[in-house]
Structures are given as structure tokens and as C-alpha cells.
């Protein structure tokens, strides 16, 4: 059976606004999960008991993040790369697209074949 969702409120229209997008209960759950991912400060021996998150973005043939940005375009893969939070691998794309508030997230962009990398 297929069901349609109800009316989406204005608070859900902007996912970039954390306080407005998530309810108080959801924010508390996200905060709890975020804290559980970090190692305890008082116990260095437990420093390996947390998760790392990696995002790998492989672009298609003849697509290159840097060249597309110069032409005010971009592939869907490049847009996904921009949206994924975390630290970047330096030297792959121009500029620093890191999200310092996500220290356990890392993202890697791989340009498509057939295009030279221009940094």
C-alpha cells in the first residue's frame, strides 16, 4: 500500500537550519549520538572506540570538480561532495571545503576519466 506524507511544514523547508529543522527531541537524540561517537576525554585507552565516516565521490567521464566550478556548473556527484560534511583530502580540489564541526567525517573526490585535473 502506498501512502502519501502529510503537509510538510515551513520548519522543514530549510535543512541547513539545524534548530528549526529538527524538533527538540530529535536534537537531543542527535546530540546524544554525536557525543557517543567521541572518545572519553579521561580515558585515552578508549580512544579507538569510536566510528569514522568516509564518503567517496567518483565523478563520471569528462567531469572534473575544478573545471565545472570555473564554468558555473557541476555534476550531481560534485554537488553531493559539497553537501557531505567532514574533512577533505587536500590537493584534490581547489579551496578548502572542510566542515570542521564534523571531525569524524572524511570525504574524497575522484575526478572522472578523460579530463585533466586543474588545481
Secondary structure by P-SEA (a helix, b strand, c coil): cccccccccccccccccccccccaaaaaaaaaaaaaaccccccccccccbbbbbbbbbbcccccaaaaaaaccccaaaaaaaacccccccccccccccccccccbbbbbbbbccccccc
